Amino acid sequence: MVIVLLKSNSDVAENGLIVTVNNEANALGRIINFADESDQEEPDNEIQSEHDTESEQEWDSSDEEPGRNETNTWYGKDQTEWSKILSQRGRTPAHNIISVLPGLRGPACQNQSSSPLESWQLLLPDSVLEEIVNFANKKVATARGKYKRFKRSCSSRTLLTPTFVKDTDLLEIKAFLDLLYLQGFYKSRHEDMRSLWATKGKGRPIFRATMSLARFSFLLSCLRFDDLDTRIERSKTNKLAAIFEIFQKCVENCKACCCLGAYVTVDELLIPFRGRYSFKMYMPNKPAKYGIRVQILADAKTHYMCMSDIYAGAEVSNKNKENFKLANPTRVVLRLAAPIFGTNRNITADNWYSSVELVEELPKHNITYVGTLKKKNKRAIPLEFLSEANRIFLINRFFQSDWSFLVSKI
């Protein structure tokens, strides 16, 4: 059974859219060990996700509570009232009329004939990369002392510094990121890096032509996205202090370059990662199972990301104390949808986000909502919707509660 919670009088309902050299080679092992060292001690915890979009528990009749059952009204377990009589529809209401056209805007409009590289730089410009270079060079300066200087020959009196521990620059960081993209293109996420730099036709020449394996490994271990001198202080109030500033700038660039369409979606993404951090998410239904949980607001047609939020565990503080009266999924949707408030757009999401509470909050910001409701922990659904007894034919049931519609399809 599929149950859909629909904001009433929306166009969605009317349109039927439910829905190295020698010294370098010898130092490679030390680089790999150095990469495993953390800048600061951090507990390695994991969080069990409650987001389950696949499973659906059977209805337990023992949970049924006696409720009122009037002629034209049914009630949920939390006494949410649903009317069996649909309201009359007239012309399209004002809150469903969208006056903003989707497409490029801001910096993207000025570079419509740009190359893919120039388009990528709109989201990650040189100013952001320069910050990453400065942060990485700070780490390089502290890591360089861990590698011993050497003599080119036994008779030489000059001590040389290994070539792979020098400072980096903007051009090299771009080349480093390109190699990371190529690893993904070749589907080499689980491949040993030494095989990518292998010779005699076994590796990939573009990797060896760009930089040595020791240099790549050293940069990977020194790459930083924040100022190490102030991280400890910032981490007291923000678990994402190590990446937060750079991440927020990328999200702001995404919002500035494109205007979303009439229909947007809210869903989650699990980025596979088994490193040491305190907000590791465990999601058994995902292929990777462990990683970083990212919640995203994207255009339903073009899949362009407009807003993103990294889940870092329970919220420590919030400027708006009133929001803590709302459930966590409701707060997530409201936080992601903030850039489109007042635009009359429609949001689609799955069971974890959907609730009557959310449907009541979004109209305050001129936003409509469509989402699925499953049996588990949804006390607003009338018992008549959940019981499958004597339901043989393919039918649709429509219930109305103020401005919300509840649709049951069997």
Contacts in CASP RR format, 6 or more apart in sequence:
PFRMAT RR
TARGET T0000
AUTHOR 0000-0000-0000
METHOD contacts of the structure
MODEL  1
MVIVLLKSNSDVAENGLIVTVNNEANALGRIINFADESDQEEPDNEIQSE
HDTESEQEWDSSDEEPGRNETNTWYGKDQTEWSKILSQRGRTPAHNIISV
LPGLRGPACQNQSSSPLESWQLLLPDSVLEEIVNFANKKVATARGKYKRF
KRSCSSRTLLTPTFVKDTDLLEIKAFLDLLYLQGFYKSRHEDMRSLWATK
GKGRPIFRATMSLARFSFLLSCLRFDDLDTRIERSKTNKLAAIFEIFQKC
VENCKACCCLGAYVTVDELLIPFRGRYSFKMYMPNKPAKYGIRVQILADA
KTHYMCMSDIYAGAEVSNKNKENFKLANPTRVVLRLAAPIFGTNRNITAD
NWYSSVELVEELPKHNITYVGTLKKKNKRAIPLEFLSEANRIFLINRFFQ
SDWSFLVSKI
1 375 0 8 1.000
1 388 0 8 1.000
1 408 0 8 1.000
1 409 0 8 1.000
1 410 0 8 1.000
2 372 0 8 1.000
2 408 0 8 1.000
2 409 0 8 1.000
3 372 0 8 1.000
3 373 0 8 1.000
3 374 0 8 1.000
3 375 0 8 1.000
3 378 0 8 1.000
3 381 0 8 1.000
3 385 0 8 1.000
3 406 0 8 1.000
3 407 0 8 1.000
3 408 0 8 1.000
3 409 0 8 1.000
4 18 0 8 1.000
4 19 0 8 1.000
4 370 0 8 1.000
4 371 0 8 1.000
4 372 0 8 1.000
4 373 0 8 1.000
4 406 0 8 1.000
4 407 0 8 1.000
4 409 0 8 1.000
5 354 0 8 1.000
5 355 0 8 1.000
5 356 0 8 1.000
5 359 0 8 1.000
5 369 0 8 1.000
5 370 0 8 1.000
5 371 0 8 1.000
5 372 0 8 1.000
5 373 0 8 1.000
5 404 0 8 1.000
5 405 0 8 1.000
5 406 0 8 1.000
6 12 0 8 1.000
6 13 0 8 1.000
6 18 0 8 1.000
6 369 0 8 1.000
6 370 0 8 1.000
6 371 0 8 1.000
6 404 0 8 1.000
6 405 0 8 1.000
6 406 0 8 1.000
6 407 0 8 1.000
7 346 0 8 1.000
7 359 0 8 1.000
7 362 0 8 1.000
7 363 0 8 1.000
7 368 0 8 1.000
7 369 0 8 1.000
7 370 0 8 1.000
7 403 0 8 1.000
7 404 0 8 1.000
7 405 0 8 1.000
8 87 0 8 1.000
8 400 0 8 1.000
8 402 0 8 1.000
8 403 0 8 1.000
8 404 0 8 1.000
8 405 0 8 1.000
9 89 0 8 1.000
9 93 0 8 1.000
9 95 0 8 1.000
9 96 0 8 1.000
9 403 0 8 1.000
10 96 0 8 1.000
10 346 0 8 1.000
10 368 0 8 1.000
10 370 0 8 1.000
11 92 0 8 1.000
11 96 0 8 1.000
11 262 0 8 1.000
11 346 0 8 1.000
12 18 0 8 1.000
12 19 0 8 1.000
12 263 0 8 1.000
12 346 0 8 1.000
12 368 0 8 1.000
12 370 0 8 1.000
13 370 0 8 1.000
13 405 0 8 1.000
14 89 0 8 1.000
14 92 0 8 1.000
17 263 0 8 1.000
17 370 0 8 1.000
18 370 0 8 1.000
18 407 0 8 1.000
19 348 0 8 1.000
19 370 0 8 1.000
19 371 0 8 1.000
20 27 0 8 1.000
20 28 0 8 1.000
20 164 0 8 1.000
20 212 0 8 1.000
20 213 0 8 1.000
20 214 0 8 1.000
20 215 0 8 1.000
21 163 0 8 1.000
21 212 0 8 1.000
23 150 0 8 1.000
23 162 0 8 1.000
24 162 0 8 1.000
24 163 0 8 1.000
24 164 0 8 1.000
24 212 0 8 1.000
24 213 0 8 1.000
24 214 0 8 1.000
24 215 0 8 1.000
25 214 0 8 1.000
27 147 0 8 1.000
27 162 0 8 1.000
27 164 0 8 1.000
27 214 0 8 1.000
28 213 0 8 1.000
28 214 0 8 1.000
28 217 0 8 1.000
30 146 0 8 1.000
30 147 0 8 1.000
31 214 0 8 1.000
31 217 0 8 1.000
31 218 0 8 1.000
31 221 0 8 1.000
32 217 0 8 1.000
32 221 0 8 1.000
34 143 0 8 1.000
34 146 0 8 1.000
34 221 0 8 1.000
35 217 0 8 1.000
35 220 0 8 1.000
35 221 0 8 1.000
38 276 0 8 1.000
39 139 0 8 1.000
39 224 0 8 1.000
39 228 0 8 1.000
39 231 0 8 1.000
39 242 0 8 1.000
40 231 0 8 1.000
40 232 0 8 1.000
40 235 0 8 1.000
42 276 0 8 1.000
42 277 0 8 1.000
42 278 0 8 1.000
43 278 0 8 1.000
44 275 0 8 1.000
44 276 0 8 1.000
44 277 0 8 1.000
44 278 0 8 1.000
44 280 0 8 1.000
45 278 0 8 1.000
45 279 0 8 1.000
45 280 0 8 1.000
46 280 0 8 1.000
46 281 0 8 1.000
46 282 0 8 1.000
46 290 0 8 1.000
47 279 0 8 1.000
47 280 0 8 1.000
47 281 0 8 1.000
47 282 0 8 1.000
47 311 0 8 1.000
47 313 0 8 1.000
48 282 0 8 1.000
49 281 0 8 1.000
49 282 0 8 1.000
49 283 0 8 1.000
49 293 0 8 1.000
50 352 0 8 1.000
51 268 0 8 1.000
51 283 0 8 1.000
51 352 0 8 1.000
52 285 0 8 1.000
52 352 0 8 1.000
53 285 0 8 1.000
53 350 0 8 1.000
53 351 0 8 1.000
53 352 0 8 1.000
54 285 0 8 1.000
55 285 0 8 1.000
56 374 0 8 1.000
56 375 0 8 1.000
56 376 0 8 1.000
57 374 0 8 1.000
57 375 0 8 1.000
57 376 0 8 1.000
58 375 0 8 1.000
59 375 0 8 1.000
59 386 0 8 1.000
59 387 0 8 1.000
59 388 0 8 1.000
61 387 0 8 1.000
63 77 0 8 1.000
64 77 0 8 1.000
64 383 0 8 1.000
65 77 0 8 1.000
67 75 0 8 1.000
67 76 0 8 1.000
67 79 0 8 1.000
67 383 0 8 1.000
68 75 0 8 1.000
68 79 0 8 1.000
69 75 0 8 1.000
72 83 0 8 1.000
72 84 0 8 1.000
72 85 0 8 1.000
73 81 0 8 1.000
73 82 0 8 1.000
73 83 0 8 1.000
73 84 0 8 1.000
74 82 0 8 1.000
74 84 0 8 1.000
74 382 0 8 1.000
74 383 0 8 1.000
74 384 0 8 1.000
74 399 0 8 1.000
75 81 0 8 1.000
75 82 0 8 1.000
75 382 0 8 1.000
76 82 0 8 1.000
76 379 0 8 1.000
76 380 0 8 1.000
76 381 0 8 1.000
76 382 0 8 1.000
76 383 0 8 1.000
77 379 0 8 1.000
77 380 0 8 1.000
77 381 0 8 1.000
77 383 0 8 1.000
78 379 0 8 1.000
78 380 0 8 1.000
80 356 0 8 1.000
80 379 0 8 1.000
80 380 0 8 1.000
80 401 0 8 1.000
81 401 0 8 1.000
82 382 0 8 1.000
82 399 0 8 1.000
82 400 0 8 1.000
82 401 0 8 1.000
82 406 0 8 1.000
83 399 0 8 1.000
83 400 0 8 1.000
83 401 0 8 1.000
84 399 0 8 1.000
84 400 0 8 1.000
85 400 0 8 1.000
86 398 0 8 1.000
86 400 0 8 1.000
87 400 0 8 1.000
94 344 0 8 1.000
95 344 0 8 1.000
95 363 0 8 1.000
95 366 0 8 1.000
95 368 0 8 1.000
96 344 0 8 1.000
96 368 0 8 1.000
97 344 0 8 1.000
98 261 0 8 1.000
98 262 0 8 1.000
98 343 0 8 1.000
98 344 0 8 1.000
98 345 0 8 1.000
99 344 0 8 1.000
100 259 0 8 1.000
100 343 0 8 1.000
101 259 0 8 1.000
102 258 0 8 1.000
102 259 0 8 1.000
102 260 0 8 1.000
102 261 0 8 1.000
102 262 0 8 1.000
102 299 0 8 1.000
102 302 0 8 1.000
103 258 0 8 1.000
103 259 0 8 1.000
103 261 0 8 1.000
104 112 0 8 1.000
104 257 0 8 1.000
104 258 0 8 1.000
104 259 0 8 1.000
105 256 0 8 1.000
105 257 0 8 1.000
105 258 0 8 1.000
105 259 0 8 1.000
106 256 0 8 1.000
106 257 0 8 1.000
107 122 0 8 1.000
107 256 0 8 1.000
107 257 0 8 1.000
108 119 0 8 1.000
108 122 0 8 1.000
108 257 0 8 1.000
108 258 0 8 1.000
111 118 0 8 1.000
111 119 0 8 1.000
111 122 0 8 1.000
114 122 0 8 1.000
122 253 0 8 1.000
122 257 0 8 1.000
123 250 0 8 1.000
123 253 0 8 1.000
123 254 0 8 1.000
123 257 0 8 1.000
124 250 0 8 1.000
124 253 0 8 1.000
125 253 0 8 1.000
126 170 0 8 1.000
128 246 0 8 1.000
128 249 0 8 1.000
128 250 0 8 1.000
129 170 0 8 1.000
129 173 0 8 1.000
129 174 0 8 1.000
130 170 0 8 1.000
131 246 0 8 1.000
132 173 0 8 1.000
132 223 0 8 1.000
132 224 0 8 1.000
132 225 0 8 1.000
132 246 0 8 1.000
133 168 0 8 1.000
133 169 0 8 1.000
133 170 0 8 1.000
133 173 0 8 1.000
135 224 0 8 1.000
135 225 0 8 1.000
135 226 0 8 1.000
135 227 0 8 1.000
135 228 0 8 1.000
136 168 0 8 1.000
136 173 0 8 1.000
136 219 0 8 1.000
136 222 0 8 1.000
136 223 0 8 1.000
136 224 0 8 1.000
137 167 0 8 1.000
137 168 0 8 1.000
138 224 0 8 1.000
138 227 0 8 1.000
138 228 0 8 1.000
138 229 0 8 1.000
139 222 0 8 1.000
139 223 0 8 1.000
139 224 0 8 1.000
139 228 0 8 1.000
140 165 0 8 1.000
140 166 0 8 1.000
140 167 0 8 1.000
140 168 0 8 1.000
140 218 0 8 1.000
140 222 0 8 1.000
141 167 0 8 1.000
143 165 0 8 1.000
143 218 0 8 1.000
143 221 0 8 1.000
143 222 0 8 1.000
144 161 0 8 1.000
144 165 0 8 1.000
145 165 0 8 1.000
147 161 0 8 1.000
147 162 0 8 1.000
147 165 0 8 1.000
149 159 0 8 1.000
149 160 0 8 1.000
149 161 0 8 1.000
149 162 0 8 1.000
150 159 0 8 1.000
150 160 0 8 1.000
150 162 0 8 1.000
151 157 0 8 1.000
151 158 0 8 1.000
151 159 0 8 1.000
151 160 0 8 1.000
152 158 0 8 1.000
152 160 0 8 1.000
162 214 0 8 1.000
163 215 0 8 1.000
164 212 0 8 1.000
164 214 0 8 1.000
164 215 0 8 1.000
164 218 0 8 1.000
165 218 0 8 1.000
168 176 0 8 1.000
168 219 0 8 1.000
168 222 0 8 1.000
172 211 0 8 1.000
172 219 0 8 1.000
173 219 0 8 1.000
175 210 0 8 1.000
175 211 0 8 1.000
176 211 0 8 1.000
176 216 0 8 1.000
176 219 0 8 1.000
176 220 0 8 1.000
176 223 0 8 1.000
178 210 0 8 1.000
179 207 0 8 1.000
179 210 0 8 1.000
179 211 0 8 1.000
179 216 0 8 1.000
182 204 0 8 1.000
182 206 0 8 1.000
182 207 0 8 1.000
183 189 0 8 1.000
183 191 0 8 1.000
183 196 0 8 1.000
186 204 0 8 1.000
188 196 0 8 1.000
193 213 0 8 1.000
193 216 0 8 1.000
193 217 0 8 1.000
194 213 0 8 1.000
195 202 0 8 1.000
195 203 0 8 1.000
196 203 0 8 1.000
196 204 0 8 1.000
196 207 0 8 1.000
196 213 0 8 1.000
197 203 0 8 1.000
197 207 0 8 1.000
197 208 0 8 1.000
197 212 0 8 1.000
197 213 0 8 1.000
197 216 0 8 1.000
199 208 0 8 1.000
207 213 0 8 1.000
207 216 0 8 1.000
211 219 0 8 1.000
224 242 0 8 1.000
225 242 0 8 1.000
225 243 0 8 1.000
225 245 0 8 1.000
225 246 0 8 1.000
225 247 0 8 1.000
226 234 0 8 1.000
226 241 0 8 1.000
226 242 0 8 1.000
226 243 0 8 1.000
226 244 0 8 1.000
226 245 0 8 1.000
226 246 0 8 1.000
231 241 0 8 1.000
231 242 0 8 1.000
234 241 0 8 1.000
234 244 0 8 1.000
235 241 0 8 1.000
235 242 0 8 1.000
237 316 0 8 1.000
237 317 0 8 1.000
238 244 0 8 1.000
238 312 0 8 1.000
239 278 0 8 1.000
239 279 0 8 1.000
239 312 0 8 1.000
239 313 0 8 1.000
240 247 0 8 1.000
240 310 0 8 1.000
240 312 0 8 1.000
247 308 0 8 1.000
247 310 0 8 1.000
251 307 0 8 1.000
251 308 0 8 1.000
254 304 0 8 1.000
254 305 0 8 1.000
254 306 0 8 1.000
254 307 0 8 1.000
254 308 0 8 1.000
255 306 0 8 1.000
255 307 0 8 1.000
255 339 0 8 1.000
258 299 0 8 1.000
258 304 0 8 1.000
258 306 0 8 1.000
260 299 0 8 1.000
260 304 0 8 1.000
260 306 0 8 1.000
260 340 0 8 1.000
260 345 0 8 1.000
261 299 0 8 1.000
261 300 0 8 1.000
261 301 0 8 1.000
261 302 0 8 1.000
261 345 0 8 1.000
262 345 0 8 1.000
262 346 0 8 1.000
263 299 0 8 1.000
263 300 0 8 1.000
263 301 0 8 1.000
263 345 0 8 1.000
263 346 0 8 1.000
263 348 0 8 1.000
264 297 0 8 1.000
264 298 0 8 1.000
264 299 0 8 1.000
264 300 0 8 1.000
264 306 0 8 1.000
264 337 0 8 1.000
264 340 0 8 1.000
264 345 0 8 1.000
264 346 0 8 1.000
264 347 0 8 1.000
264 348 0 8 1.000
265 297 0 8 1.000
265 298 0 8 1.000
265 299 0 8 1.000
265 300 0 8 1.000
265 347 0 8 1.000
265 348 0 8 1.000
265 349 0 8 1.000
266 295 0 8 1.000
266 296 0 8 1.000
266 297 0 8 1.000
266 332 0 8 1.000
266 333 0 8 1.000
266 336 0 8 1.000
266 337 0 8 1.000
266 347 0 8 1.000
266 348 0 8 1.000
266 349 0 8 1.000
266 353 0 8 1.000
267 295 0 8 1.000
267 296 0 8 1.000
267 298 0 8 1.000
267 349 0 8 1.000
267 350 0 8 1.000
268 293 0 8 1.000
268 294 0 8 1.000
268 295 0 8 1.000
268 296 0 8 1.000
269 293 0 8 1.000
269 294 0 8 1.000
269 295 0 8 1.000
269 296 0 8 1.000
270 281 0 8 1.000
270 283 0 8 1.000
270 286 0 8 1.000
270 288 0 8 1.000
270 291 0 8 1.000
270 292 0 8 1.000
270 293 0 8 1.000
270 294 0 8 1.000
271 291 0 8 1.000
271 292 0 8 1.000
271 293 0 8 1.000
271 294 0 8 1.000
272 288 0 8 1.000
272 290 0 8 1.000
272 291 0 8 1.000
273 280 0 8 1.000
273 290 0 8 1.000
273 291 0 8 1.000
273 292 0 8 1.000
274 280 0 8 1.000
274 290 0 8 1.000
274 291 0 8 1.000
277 292 0 8 1.000
279 292 0 8 1.000
279 311 0 8 1.000
279 312 0 8 1.000
279 313 0 8 1.000
280 290 0 8 1.000
280 291 0 8 1.000
280 292 0 8 1.000
281 290 0 8 1.000
281 291 0 8 1.000
281 292 0 8 1.000
281 293 0 8 1.000
281 311 0 8 1.000
282 289 0 8 1.000
282 290 0 8 1.000
283 289 0 8 1.000
283 290 0 8 1.000
283 291 0 8 1.000
283 293 0 8 1.000
292 310 0 8 1.000
292 311 0 8 1.000
293 310 0 8 1.000
293 311 0 8 1.000
294 308 0 8 1.000
294 309 0 8 1.000
294 310 0 8 1.000
294 311 0 8 1.000
295 308 0 8 1.000
295 309 0 8 1.000
295 310 0 8 1.000
295 311 0 8 1.000
295 332 0 8 1.000
295 336 0 8 1.000
296 305 0 8 1.000
296 307 0 8 1.000
296 308 0 8 1.000
296 309 0 8 1.000
296 336 0 8 1.000
297 305 0 8 1.000
297 306 0 8 1.000
297 307 0 8 1.000
297 308 0 8 1.000
297 336 0 8 1.000
297 337 0 8 1.000
297 339 0 8 1.000
297 340 0 8 1.000
297 347 0 8 1.000
298 304 0 8 1.000
298 305 0 8 1.000
298 306 0 8 1.000
299 306 0 8 1.000
300 348 0 8 1.000
306 339 0 8 1.000
306 340 0 8 1.000
307 336 0 8 1.000
307 337 0 8 1.000
307 338 0 8 1.000
307 339 0 8 1.000
308 336 0 8 1.000
309 332 0 8 1.000
309 335 0 8 1.000
309 336 0 8 1.000
315 324 0 8 1.000
315 331 0 8 1.000
318 324 0 8 1.000
323 331 0 8 1.000
323 334 0 8 1.000
324 331 0 8 1.000
326 334 0 8 1.000
326 357 0 8 1.000
326 361 0 8 1.000
327 355 0 8 1.000
327 357 0 8 1.000
329 352 0 8 1.000
329 353 0 8 1.000
329 354 0 8 1.000
329 355 0 8 1.000
329 358 0 8 1.000
330 353 0 8 1.000
330 355 0 8 1.000
330 357 0 8 1.000
330 358 0 8 1.000
330 361 0 8 1.000
332 353 0 8 1.000
333 347 0 8 1.000
333 349 0 8 1.000
333 353 0 8 1.000
333 358 0 8 1.000
333 362 0 8 1.000
334 361 0 8 1.000
334 362 0 8 1.000
334 365 0 8 1.000
337 347 0 8 1.000
337 362 0 8 1.000
337 365 0 8 1.000
337 367 0 8 1.000
340 367 0 8 1.000
341 365 0 8 1.000
341 366 0 8 1.000
341 367 0 8 1.000
342 365 0 8 1.000
342 366 0 8 1.000
342 367 0 8 1.000
343 366 0 8 1.000
343 367 0 8 1.000
344 366 0 8 1.000
344 367 0 8 1.000
344 368 0 8 1.000
345 367 0 8 1.000
345 368 0 8 1.000
346 367 0 8 1.000
346 368 0 8 1.000
346 369 0 8 1.000
346 370 0 8 1.000
347 362 0 8 1.000
347 367 0 8 1.000
347 368 0 8 1.000
347 369 0 8 1.000
347 370 0 8 1.000
348 369 0 8 1.000
348 370 0 8 1.000
348 371 0 8 1.000
349 369 0 8 1.000
349 371 0 8 1.000
350 371 0 8 1.000
350 372 0 8 1.000
351 371 0 8 1.000
351 372 0 8 1.000
351 373 0 8 1.000
351 374 0 8 1.000
351 376 0 8 1.000
353 371 0 8 1.000
354 369 0 8 1.000
354 371 0 8 1.000
354 372 0 8 1.000
354 373 0 8 1.000
355 378 0 8 1.000
355 380 0 8 1.000
356 380 0 8 1.000
356 401 0 8 1.000
356 404 0 8 1.000
358 369 0 8 1.000
359 369 0 8 1.000
359 403 0 8 1.000
359 404 0 8 1.000
360 404 0 8 1.000
362 368 0 8 1.000
362 369 0 8 1.000
363 403 0 8 1.000
373 381 0 8 1.000
373 406 0 8 1.000
375 381 0 8 1.000
375 386 0 8 1.000
381 406 0 8 1.000
382 399 0 8 1.000
382 406 0 8 1.000
385 397 0 8 1.000
385 399 0 8 1.000
385 406 0 8 1.000
385 408 0 8 1.000
391 410 0 8 1.000
393 410 0 8 1.000
394 410 0 8 1.000
395 410 0 8 1.000
396 407 0 8 1.000
396 408 0 8 1.000
396 409 0 8 1.000
397 406 0 8 1.000
397 407 0 8 1.000
397 408 0 8 1.000
398 405 0 8 1.000
398 406 0 8 1.000
398 407 0 8 1.000
399 405 0 8 1.000
399 406 0 8 1.000
399 407 0 8 1.000
399 408 0 8 1.000
400 406 0 8 1.000
END
